[in-house]
Amino acid sequence: MLHEHAKIVQFITLAGEVAGRKKLQKMVYIAKKMNFPYQEKYQFHMFGPYSEELTLRVEELCNMDFISEKMEDKGSYVQYTYSCTEEGRQFLSTMSTHHKNLDQCIERLNIKSSRFLEMVSTLLYFDYLPREEQIEKLHVVKGKLNFSEKEIEEAFAFIEDLQAVITN
């Protein structure tokens, strides 16, 4: 029953901490698209792929004291930072949830900005389309973010790098 919860605790533990709800959503989505076994369902939302299931699971994990959620007022917005608690580490020790190369994937994701991960996750959401159509979709649904050609190329290179790391 708590196997999917354990995967999220493990994810946050491997990350050390994740700064931002949006960033956590994008990181888990991208890991899922890299064929790691996350079961959360995603739909396209204002900030790209979003999982209500993940939001509820994180809330439950905070209520169980397996992960901590620190809230910091940044003036025009609130930043949430997630990390694993001691109770969470004890919980993880009872579960077997290790996946080869997941730590490397998370490490690469966590150093990127939320904005970059929003772009990458949006491109991956439309990965069934040819590259040019993915880019067109990105400009349509994320037009206000004004992603440059250079940023988009960096996103595709990042996706290829992730795929290479995971298959090694």
N, C-alpha and C positions, 0 to 999 in steps of 0.2 A: 504493500500500500504506500509506503513512504519512499519507495525506490526513486521516483521522479523528484521528490524533495531532496533526496541525498545527492542527486546529480547537480542540483543547483547549489547546494552547500559546497560540494566539491569544486564547482566552477568558481565560486567566490573565493574559496580557500586558495585555489591555484592562482587566482588573480592577485591575492594579497588584499586588495580592496578595489572596489569599482566606484568611481565618482560619477554618479548620475543615473537616474532611472532610465532615461532614454539610452544612455550608453550601455547599460546592462541589457536592455531589450535588444539592441543591435548586436551586441557581442554574442548573445545566446543564439539569435537568429542566424548570424553568419556561421557560427560553429555548427548549427543544425544543417545549413546549406553545404558545409564541408563534410557532411555525412557522419557527424557525431550523433549519438542516439538521443536527441532531445525530442520529447513527444508533444511539446506545446504547439498548439495550432496558432497560426499567424494570419492576420488579414492586413490589407493596406490601410493605413491610417494617416493622420495629419503629418506625422514625422517619419513616415515610411512603415515598414513591417512592424506590427504590434501584436502582442499576445496578451489577451486578458487573463488567460490561464497562468502565464508567468507572473503577472502582477499579483494575482491571488495567491499563488504559491509563495512568492517572496513575502507577502503580508503574513501568511501562515507561519513561515519560517521565523519571521521577526517575533510573532506572538509566542512561538515555542522557545524563543531565545537561542535559536541555532545560528542566526545571523543578526548582526546589529545594523541599525539604520540611524546614521547621524544626520541631523538636519542642520544646514548652515544657511543663514539669510545672506544672500549676495546683493541685497538692495532691490533690484528689479526682478529677481527670481530666487527660488529656494533650491539649494543643491543638496541632494541626498547622497550619502556615501555608505556603501555596504562593505561589511567585513564579517568574517566567521568568528563566532564566540568560542569559548572553551567548551560549552555544552555542544556546540556544533561540531567541534573536533571529536568529542567523545562519540557523538552520534555517527559521524563518518567512520570511525574505527569499527563500527558494527556492520558496515555495509561494504560490499565489494563493487566499486564503481570506476575502476581505473581503465582509461582508454589511451592507447598508445598515441603519442604526439599531441594530446589535448593540451598539456601544459605549454608547449611551444606555440600552439595556435592562440591560446588565451594571452600569453605574453605579448605576442605581436598585435593582437587586437587592443589590449589594454593601454598600449602606449600611443594609440591613435586618438584623435579628437572625436567627440560625438558627431560633429559636422561631417568629418571624413567617413565615419562608420555609417552615418545616415545615407551618404552617397553610395557607399559600397553595398549596403543592404538593399537599397532601392534597385541598383543594377542587378543584384542577385535575384531580387523578386521577379524581375523581368528576364531572367536568364534563358527562358524558353524562346526568346526572340533573337533574331540576328543582332550582332553588335550595334549596327547603326540604328536599328529600331529601339534597342535598349537605351541608347544615348538620347534619341528623340523623346522617349517616354520620360527619362530623367528630367529633361528640360521642360516638359509639360507639367509633370507633377511636382517638380522642385524648382520651378523657374525663379522664384524669389531668392533662392540661395546663390544664383548666378555662378554655377560651377564652370570653371574655365576648362578649355581643352586639355591643358596640362594636368589639372586636377583629375579629370576623367581618365586620362592615360595612366596616372599614378594609381588610381583605383583599380583599373584592369590589371596593372602590373602587380599590385598588392594581392589581388584575388589569385593570380597565377602563382605567386610566391607561396601563399597559404596552401594551395593545392599541392605544390611540390613538397612542402614541409610535411604535409599530412601523409603523402604516399610513400615517403622514405622510411 
